[in-house]
Amino acid sequence: LDCSIDEQSPGKDLIPIYISLAQTYADNKQYGKAVEYYNKEKECRVEDYGQICRTWLNIAECQELDGKSYDDVSMCYMKAFECARKANHYKLQVHVLKSLVEVQKYYKQKTHLKQTERKLDNIKTKYDVGSDEELSEEERDSQRSDDVDNLSISELSES
């Protein structure tokens, strides 16, 4: 990383390094450092909303494992959803919302849970995404590999 930075390598060349460091820190249960490197990865991505979404999902997972608050974790999922929406990636939107549903169940967020489940059903119906068409294992694994506006749970039902 230091050599690449010293050589002023372009951001796209730093992405695999940041991902590797983030994964290593996450594997070592140093979630704060993992999030730091996922954020650096995110900064290097330019309008690649599908990948930015996957990075937000990785950040959300680290936040969950680190015992962060519901607000912190759900904010990551909301940003992930917004990126999946910008990417017009319906399967990814479904994946994000299903993950958010599980988080809301865990944190006992009944009102938010109902809103998210409605949004999930709407997307599945509108874009004809069935259970058999969800993200493949390979697509989920690629999660490991620009700043969006804040999106609140109440805005989820409007988007």
Secondary structure, DSSP 8 states (H G I E B T S, - for coil): -HHHHHTT--HHHHHHHHHHHHHHHHHTT-HHHHHHHHHHHHHH--S-HHHHHHHHHHHHHHHHHTT--HHHHHHHHHHHHHHHHHTT-HHHHHHHHHHHHHHHHHTT-HHHHHHHHHHHHHHHHHTT--GGGS--HHHHHTT---------HHHHTT-
